[in-house]
Amino acid sequence: MKRTLLILICLGFTVLANATPPQSRLAIHAGRQLPVLDSLVGLAGWAVVPNLLDKAGLKSLVVVGLSQRYQGGSVEFLVGGLFTQQEARPLVNVRSWYNWRWLHNYGELQWFPKQQSGLTTIWSDIPVRLNGNVLFKTGIEANYYFNPGKDSYELGPNLVVPLSGGVIFTVAHLKNNTGEWCTRIYTTINF
């Protein structure tokens, strides 16, 4: 009940605080450890629809590769592409998580070799607990887009609500380098 209330508050905040339409992102993550090296090496994959509400047409990002677990975190080395109805853009993707005491950190690099462009993301959040359980996490998200002649960035707070069954709901309210605000709503499903 408390988490449902948090999600409704987040969505209400999105409607009230945002002049531009929100983006709704669906991400599906799967990972399996291989029975080698004490199960520290595994396979990982992501399927992401960057914006379900995009009127210009849906895109999908699909990457697969190897993962390496270590104490407190993991790193994934992935390849794949960003797909539209018109084109497929090859992509190299590195994603990393690290938990340090009460701080959860995430970093990502996406590189599109043909376009010589990409994205870096840094995300840190702190869990808020109730009776020993994580009720939600709050923190900051930063994205830097590097494109020939038109680099840009976004920066702002986020609220992460873990649900049952590996589902995570996140709302980030980001301001970009031109001063515009964007609200991004993530639904992540982990297998």
N, C-alpha and C positions, 0 to 999 in steps of 0.2 A: 504494500500500500504506500509506504513512504517513497519507494523508488518511482512508482507511478505518478505520485504527486510531483516529484522532482522533474520528471519528463514533461508533465503538463506545464509546469512553471517555465521550463526551458522553451517549450514551443510557444507559450504566451509571450515570453520575452522576445523571441524571434519575430513574431508578428508586430509587436509594438515598437521595437527598436530598429527595425530594418526597413530602409526605403527601397532597396533592391530586392528582387525575389530571392528567397533562400535557395541554397543548393542542397540536394539530398543525395548522399553518397552511400552506396551499398558495397561492402567489401566482404568477401568470403576468403578465409585463410585455412589452409590445411597443412599439417605437418606430421611426419612420421619419422621416428628415429630408426636407424638401421642397426642391425645386431653386430656392429663392429666398433672397435675403439671404445668399449664400455658405453655404447649407445650415445656417444657425443656427436656423431655425425648422422645427419638425416636428410630427408627430402622435404621440400616445402613448395607451396604454390599459393598464388593469390589470383582471384578474379575480382575485378573492381569495375563498377559502373560509376564513373566520376560524378555524374549529375543526372539523376533520374528525371529531373524537371526541365532538362535542356530542350527548348523548342527547336533548336537547330538540328537535332538528331542525337541519338544515343551513341556514346563511345563506350568501349570496353577495354580494360587493361587486363592482360593475362600474362603472368610470368611464372616460371617454374625453375627449380634449381636445388642447390645443396644448402643445408643449414648446419651450423656448428654451435653446439650448446657449451656453455661454460658456467662457472659458479656465478649465479646472479643474473644471467642474461643469455643472449644468443645473437648470432649474426646469420643472415641469409644472403647468398650470392645467387641472383636470379637472372634469367634472360627470357624474353618474350616480345610482346608488342602492344601497341595501342591501336585498336581497330575501330574503324568507322565503316559505313557502307561504301565509301569511296576509296579508302586506302588502309594500308597496314604499315605502321611505323615501328621498325625494330627498336628494341629497348633493352638496356642493361640496367639492372636494379639491385641495389644493396640496401638491406634493412637491418637495423640493429636495436636491441632492447637491452637495458641494463637497470637493475633495481639496486639502489644503494640505500640501505636502511629504510627510511620513509619516503625516499624520492624515486619515482619511476621515470626513466628517460628513454626516449625513442629518437632515432635518427634514420634518415633515409636519403638516398641519392638515386635519382632517375636520370639516365643519360640516353639521348636519342642520337646515335652516331651520324646518321644521314643528315639530320638538320643541325648538328652541332649545337644542340640545346638541351636543357634539362631542368631539374628541380632538386632542391635540397630542402628537407624538412627537419626541424628540431622541435621536440615536444617534451616538456617536463611537467609532471603533476604530483600532487601530494594527496594521499588517501585520507578521507574523513571517515572515522570508524564509529560504529554504534554497537555496543555489546560485543566487541571484538571482531565484528564483520565490517567489511568495507561497504559503506553506504553509497559513497560517491568519491570521485577524485576531482580536484580542481588544479588548474595550472595555466600554462602558457604554450602557445603554438606559434612557430615562425616558419614561413615558407619563403624561399628565394628562388625565383625563376630566372634562369640565365638563357637568353636568346640573343642572337647576333643583333646588336643595335637597339635592343629594347628590354633590358633587364628590369625586373620588378620584384616587389616583395609584399608580404602580408604578415601582420603581427597582431596577436590578441589573446584574450583569455579563452579557456575552454572548461567545460564541465563534462566529466565522464561518469556514466552510470552503468556499472556492471549488472547485467540481468542473469537469469539462470540459463544453463545449457550452453555456455560459451558465447552468449550474445552480449555485446557492449553497445550502448547508446551514447553518442557524444554530440554536444553542441559547441561549436567554436564561433566566436564573434570576432572577425578579423578586419583590420583597417589596412588598406594597401597604400603604396607610395603616392597615389594621386589623391589620397584623403577619403576615398570611398570605403564604406563598410560593407562587408559581406558576411552573412551567417551561413555556416556550413553544418549540416546535420549528417552525422555518420551513423550507420548501422553496420556493425562488424560482427560476423558470425565465424567463430573459430571451431575447427574440428580437430 
